[in-house]
Amino acid sequence: MKKVSLIFLGCPKNQVDCEKILYSLLKNNYQITNNLEESEIAILTTCAFIKKGIKECENWLKRLIRLKEKDKLEKIILFGCLIEREGERLLEKYPEVDYFVGLSGLAKIPQIIKENKRFYWQEKKTVLIKTLPRIITQPFAYLKIADGCQNFCSYCLIPKIRGNYQSRKIEEIVKEATELVSLGIKEIILVAQDTTLYGIDIYQKPSLSQLLKELVKIDNLKWLRILYTHPAHYDDELLAIIKNEEKIVKYLDIPIQHVSNKILKLMNRPYTQKDLIKLLKKLRKIPQLVLRTTVMVGFPFEEERDFSELLSFIKDWQFEYLGCFIYSREEDTPANELAGQIKEEIKRARYHRLMRIQQKITFSFLDSLKNKKTAILVEKKNSGRAYFQTPEIDGNILFKKATVNIGDFSLCQIRERRGYNLLAKIIDKKIVD
């Protein structure tokens, strides 16, 4: 039985793919190990969204190549977005790699490993969207409702990497969600490149609200969380169901990227600052809603006044959580060809200025929770998450080891903030069956 290590890099959408790969490997009698030193085969899942992600992939690949050169690895497999972005150029660049597998080859990996010669698999502009079994090792699960993108932001390669937007049918998604819940999953997290555009291709209109109406009917589903929403694709029906459905977590991820109308236009983001304000006013009327956003600094032609607009907006709207990217020039994107590129030291300075402001906002929000009682989904014997925390992004709620069961909902009382985490005391070990 061959021992295989799977190294996961990238976003939650990649994680879904990795969970499917794990299942297919186990089904085909491969043994999974987290110890590279004892592996015979290593699979590296790749991210190619920005140069930083590619650099991380390359660093991991160098490590795997060193192991192979020492005869501690038999085979190396590269899978995912990097193959879609770089294509067959990788064959020459990495002669030590045995197999190169694009996104659509996911289900073929157990068979591809058996090849005795170098193998390359890529189908342009295709993504895997059908349901495949998965191995899930936590009490929550990401559920991919669509793949690909048709927004064509000027800085982004996703449409070229993952192809056009492709939605899964409502009944297929509901079936998978029901199966996940039957396995004990308590929280389902909807992901796509743009969840709010869901259904545009197969139902001829955005249909996330219709999907949500079906998902909330699933018995024993406790939390339904929505990530990767687009500011331009909300409507009143969607806002209403988010507000009124108890199972839908009052937490939204809504990347705005910028607020300067000049920069938004250059980014090819189809809204204005006025549109953002109109949407945020509606969102802030939803009781207890927590907002996460993402912004970008250092985009071409971003002047100090544009950046100052962004800072003022962040201060005014007090997003509970915010992530910031420093603009990265990416080949084959329209933004790469723009004049007015910003110096790296200016980009970094703006990043640090913005994040100092946001840290105060986030810490203030977390400090305001002191002595509050909240339900948490227990993920480890000494930690869990409340509704206002997304996995692997927003921090955790920590407590002294208690006789709690992983996957249960417990009630805790928050005592203090510790960085981006919260310390708490368990009051009731199990509050939901």
N, C-alpha and C positions, 0 to 999 in steps of 0.2 A: 504493500500500500504506500503510494508516494505521499510525502509530506509537503504541503503547500502553505506558503505564507501569502497573505493578501494585504497589501499596504494601501490604505485608503487616503487619498488626498482630494481636497476640493469641497464642494458644497453638499447640502443635504440631497440634492438631486443625484449626485454621484453616489451618495451613501445607499440610496435605493438600488442603484445598479449593482453595487458591491454586495448587498444582501442577497440579490438574485444569483450572483456568481457563487457566493458561498453555498447556497442551496444546491446549485447544479454540480459543484465539486463534490459535496458530500453524497449526493445521489449517485455519482459515478465512482464512489469508493476511494476518493482522495481524503487524506487526513489533514485537517486544518491545524496549524500551529502558529503561535505568536512569536516563536523563537526562530529568528532568521538563521542562527547558527546551526540549527538542526533541520532546516528546510532543504528539500531537493529542488523545489520549484518556487520561484517568487513571481507574484503578479503585482505590478505597480499600476494602480489606477491614477490617471493623470488629469491635471487641471491646466487649461491653456487660455484662461480668460484674460489674464494680464501677465506681464513679464515676471512679476514676483512669483506667481503660481508656477510658471515654467521653470524658473530658477529652482524652486523647491523640488520639482520633479527631477531636474538634472542632478541635484545634490543626492537625492535618494538613489538615482540610477548609478551614479559613480560608486556609491557604497555597494550596490548589488554587483556591479562589475568587478570590484575588488574581491568580493567573496567568490565569484565565479572563477577568477584568475587563480585563487588559492584552492580551487577544486572543492569549495564548500557549497557551491550551487551548481546544479546541472543545467537549469534552463531559466531564462528571464523572459517574462511576457510584459509588454507595454500595452495598456488598454485605455481607451477613452478619448477625451477631447484633444489631447496632443496629436494623436494620429489624424484626427479630422482636420486639425489646423496645419500640421506640417507635411502630411502626406508621405509619399515615398522618399522624400529627402532624408527621413529618419533611417532608412535602410543603410545608407552610406555613412551617416553620422555616427551610428551606433552598431558597428559590426558584431559586437559581443551579444547583442539582443537576439533572441531566437524567434520570437513571435511578436508581430505588431497587429493589434486587433482594434478596429474602429468600433464605434458605439453599436452598430447594428450586428456585430459579431458576438455580442454578450453570451447568448445561449450556446454558441459553438465552442466556447473556450475548453470544456473538458475533452472534446474531440480534437481540437487544434493542438493541444499539448502532446498528443500521440504522434504528431507529424515528426518525421526524422530529418526534415530540412527546414531552413528558414521559411517563415510563413508570414504573409501580409494579407490582411482582410480589411477592406474598406468599401462601403457603398455610399457614394456621395449623396448628401442631402437627405439621408434617412436616419431616423431614430427609432429606438425600440419603445413602443408604447403599450404593447399588449401585456396582459397580466401573466406574471411568472411567479412561482412560489419563492419565498424569501426566508432567510434565517434572521430573526430579530432577537436581539439580546437585551432589550430594555423595555420598560412598560409603556413606551410610546412608539409610534411608527410614523415615519414620513410616508405620505401617499401622493404619488405623482399623478396629477390629473391631466397634464398636457406636457408636451415637450416642444423644443424649437421656439422660434420667435419671429415676429413680423413687425416689430417696432422700429428696427433699423436706427437705433441711436448712433450718432456719428462716431462715437468712441468705441463701439462694441463689435466684437466678432461673433457673438453667439449665433446670429442667423446663418453665418457661413460655416460655423462649426456644427451646429445641431439642426440646421435646415429650417424650413418653414414651420409655422405654428401648427401643431397637430393635437387635437383634443381627443381624449378617450370618451366613449359613450357613458352616459349617466349610469345605466344599468350595470356596466362593467365595473365602474368605480365603486358603486354601492355594494356589489358582490364582493369585491376585494376588501372593502372596509368591514363588511359583516364578518368575513372570515377572520380578519385581524382581531376584531373584538371577541370572537369566539375563542381565540387563542389566549385571551386575557389582556389584550391591549386596552388601556384606559384612555389614552389620548391619541388622536389622529391629527397629524399636522399636514395640511394641504400645501403642496409645492408645485411649482411650474416656473418657467421663465417669467410668466405674467399670469398669475392666477385669475385676475379680474377680467382677462380676455377669454377665459374659458368658454368653449362652445361656439366661438365666432365662425369656425370653419365647418362644423358639422350641423349646427343649428341656425346658422346665418345671423346670429346675434349673440352678444355676451350672455352667458347662461349660468353664471356662478350661483346666482340666487336660487335657480331651479335645482341645481345640484345640492345646495345646502339644505333645501327643504326636504330632499329625500334622505340625506345623510343623518339629519337630526332624528329621524324616525327609528334609527337602529337602537334596539334595546341594549342596555348595558354600556353604551358609549357615553362616557362622562364628559370629556373635553374634546372640542373640535376647534383647532387653531388654523388661522389662515396667514400664510407668509407670501412675500413677493407680490404684493398688490401694486397696481400702477395708478398714479393720481388721475390720469385721464379717463379711466375706465370704470369709475364708480357711478352708480345711479341710485335713485331714491329707494328702489325696491331692495337693492343690496344693503343699503344702510339700515333699512327697516328690519330685515331679518337678522342682521348682526346685532341690532339693539334688542330685539324682542325674544330671540331664541336663547334659552338658558344654557344649552349645551355649547353654544358658540362662545369661545373664550373672548373676553373683552380686552383683546390685545390685537393690534394690527401692525403689520410691517409694511410701510409705505415709502419706498425710496423716492425722494423728491429730486435728488442730485444737485439742484441749484435753485435760486429764486430770481436771479437777474434775468430779465426778459431777453437781453442780448445773448447771454450765455445759454439760456434754455433753447433759443432758436438755433444757435450754432451746434448745440448738442442734438438737435432734431427731436426735442421733447415737445410734444404737441399740447402744451398748456402754458399759461402765463402765471405770474405771481398772483394776480387777481384771482385766477381760477383756484390756485392752491389755498388762498385765504378763504374762499367760498366753501371749499371742501372741508377745510379744517374747522371752520365754524360749525358745520354740521356734525363732524365727528366728535367734537368736544361736547356736544349735547348728549352723547351716549354716556350714561352713568358709569363711572369707574373705568372708563376706557383708557388703556395704556398704549402709547404710540412709540414705535421705533421707526427711525428713518435712516437713510444713507445719503450722504452728500459727497461731492467731488470738488477738490480745490486744485488750482493750477491749470485749469483748462485753457487752451489757447485764447488769447485776447482778454483773459480775466484781469481786469484792472483793479486797483485798490478799492475803488468805489463799488465795483461788483462784489468783491469779497466783503466789504463793509455791509452791503445789503444783506448778504448771507448771514453774517454775524448777528445783525439786528433782528433778522427773522427768527433765528434760533433762540435768541433771548426772549423775543415776544411770545413764541409759541411753546417753549418749554417742553420739547419732546423728552419723554422720560428716558429714552435710550437713543443713541445716535452713533452710527459708524461713519468713518470718513476715509475716502480713498484719495490718494495723491494721483492726479492724472498721469497715466502712463501711455506714451505713444505706442500704438500697435500698428504694425504693417497691415496694409489692405483695408484700413478704415479711413473714411473721409477726414476725420479729425487729424490724422497723421499728416495730411497734406496741407493743413492750414498754416498760414503765416501766424506770427504772433505767439509762437511757443514761449512758454514761461521758463525762466531759469530754475534749475533744480533747487537751489538754496532758497528762492522765494517760495516755491511750492512747499518745501518742508517747513519754512517759518509760518506760513499760513495754516498748515496742518496743525502745528503745535499751538498756535493762538486759538484756533477753533476748538481743539480738544480740551484745552484748559477751561474754556467757558463751559463746554458740555459736561465735563467732569463735575463741575460745581452743581449743574442742573440735576444730573443723575444722582449725585450724592445727597442733594437736598430732597429729592423724591424718596430715596431709600431711608433717609433719616426721619422723614415724616411718617414712616410705617412703624416706628418704635411703639411698643406696647399693643399694637394691633393684633388681632387674631385672624388667621387665614388658613384655608385648606391647602395642603401640599400633597403632591404626588410623590411618594417615597421612591427614590431611585437607588439609594444605597442605605446601609444600616445607620448612617449618620448624616444623610443629606437628602434633600428633595427640592421640588420646585413649586412655586405658587403660580397662579394664573398669569401674573405679570412677568414671568420669566420663560424665555424660550431656551430649549436645550442648547448647551455648548456656546451660547452667545451672551446671555444676560447675567450670569452668576447663579448662585444656588442659595438655598436656606440650609444652614448647618445646625446640627443639634448633637448633643452627647448621645453616644450609642444607646439605643433603646430597643425594646423588644417589639419593633415594628416589622412589618412584612413588606418587602420590595413589591411595588405595584399597588399597594393600598393607598387610600387617601387618609391622611391624618390631619388633626387640627393642632396648630401650634400658635404660640404667642411670641411675637418678635421682640427680642431684647435689645439688640444693637446692630449697627452696621460694622462690617469688617471688610474694608475695601469695597468691592462690588458685590460681596456676599453679605448675607444677613445671618446673625446668630439667633437661635430661637429655642424655646422649650416646648416639648410635646405635651399637649394637654389631653388629647384624646387620640389613642393609637389608631383607631379605625372608625371613620365617620360615614363611609359609603360602602354598601355591599357590592 
